[in-house]
Amino acid sequence: MLLLCGEMTMSNIDTELLRALPKAELHLHLEGTLEPELMFALAERNEITLPYDSVEALRDAYEFGNLQDFLNLYYQGAAVLQSEEDFYDLTLAYLARCAEDGVVHVEPFFDPQTHTARAITMACQFRGILRALEEGHKRWGITSRLILSFLRHLSEEDAVVTLQQALPWREHFVAVGLDSSEKGNPPEKFQRVFDQVRALGLKAVAHAGEEGPADYIAQALDLLKVVRIDHGVRCTEDEQLVKRLIDQQIPLTVCPLSNVRLKVFSQMSDHNIMQLLKRGMCVTINSDDPAYFGGYLLDNFLAVRDAIGMSKAEAVQLARNSLTASFMDSETLTQHLSRLEQLAQQG
């Protein structure tokens, strides 16, 4: 149940309590967690020469004018991922950060086409990622559901081939997503392959309404039949769409630091996430590509809190939204919600 806005006007939540709240991360690209230090280490392991002299020089390149500027560097960095061990190291490093931030469940995306285009097999990717997710559960109790994503700047035919290549691993991923360059690549471009996705019993999610218009959100809902919208912050361009998102409680996996770094909003204080929350929308906070955008999940919560304000009640609602919008099993969900309510009642 959404808390009344009148309950969301208290002082900002304490950092350590915010860390303690059980949270799920629903919008995270594994390739986007490739920190410069690990990128250099993997480049050395795989005898790849990077076009940067140092970690510092690489970090200096993380100034983006738009989504495409970021994607150019993102795909360049992904080239260091060559082996099963590389994907394992990448994923486990991300989970270690999750453990520090109080993240109890993750639903990471990965982009197989980024790697199969370089002759990195689907098996190599899955084995490394799945082994790390299992290790993360053993070490920190973090549960997971993996999401395979199509690159929307490529053809629908390429997406169909990718889906077929992934079928031997069908039991290891629960949903299919759509990411990469949004402008000029509307959801309708992928309607037929998403029909196949749903016929296989897989859930569908899609990036929409980040750089693309509000109409892309409607297309993702109506044509791709998605159950979550990744980003979605431009929904406010269409008041009827906003009402629909509220009425149907369609989750939006919002990524505040990403939105600012990619100039969707000029500064964090301009972000609309808390307005959407107050209106009753099922918004969640996520980190997107934290190695490139300056922060993991807790960093995103803190950035919103410090720039806009976030009461304890609002933080609890955001955490609750992340849990209920996830694909975790009902027993695990009940346990986390119970813990969340205990913390909500303290002090």
Stockholm file with secondary structure:
# STOCKHOLM 1.0

chainA/1-347         MLLLCGEMTMSNIDTELLRALPKAELHLHLEGTLEPELMFALAERNEITLPYDSVEALRDAYEFGNLQDFLNLYYQGAAVLQSEEDFYDLTLAYLARCAEDGVVHVEPFFDPQTHTARAITMACQFRGILRALEEGHKRWGITSRLILSFLRHLSEEDAVVTLQQALPWREHFVAVGLDSSEKGNPPEKFQRVFDQVRALGLKAVAHAGEEGPADYIAQALDLLKVVRIDHGVRCTEDEQLVKRLIDQQIPLTVCPLSNVRLKVFSQMSDHNIMQLLKRGMCVTINSDDPAYFGGYLLDNFLAVRDAIGMSKAEAVQLARNSLTASFMDSETLTQHLSRLEQLAQQG
#=GR chainA/1-347 SS CCCCGGGSCSCBCCHHHHHHSCEEECCBBGGGGCCHHHHHHHHHHTTCCCSCSSHHHHHHTCCCSSHHHHHHHHHHHHTTCCSHHHHHHHHHHHHHHHHHHTEEEECCEECHHHHHTTTCCHHHHHHHHHHHHHHHHHHHCCEECCEEEEETTSCHHHHHHHHHHHGGGGGGCCEEEEESCCTTCCGGGGHHHHHHHHHTTCEEEEEESSSSCHHHHHHHHHTSCCSEEEECGGGGGCHHHHHHHHHHTCCEEECHHHHHHTTSSSSGGGCCHHHHHHTTCCEEECCBSHHHHTCCHHHHHHHHHHHHCCBHHHHHHHHHHHHHTSCCCHHHHHHHHHHHHHHHHCC
#=GC SS_cons         CCCCGGGSCSCBCCHHHHHHSCEEECCBBGGGGCCHHHHHHHHHHTTCCCSCSSHHHHHHTCCCSSHHHHHHHHHHHHTTCCSHHHHHHHHHHHHHHHHHHTEEEECCEECHHHHHTTTCCHHHHHHHHHHHHHHHHHHHCCEECCEEEEETTSCHHHHHHHHHHHGGGGGGCCEEEEESCCTTCCGGGGHHHHHHHHHTTCEEEEEESSSSCHHHHHHHHHTSCCSEEEECGGGGGCHHHHHHHHHHTCCEEECHHHHHHTTSSSSGGGCCHHHHHHTTCCEEECCBSHHHHTCCHHHHHHHHHHHHCCBHHHHHHHHHHHHHTSCCCHHHHHHHHHHHHHHHHCC
//
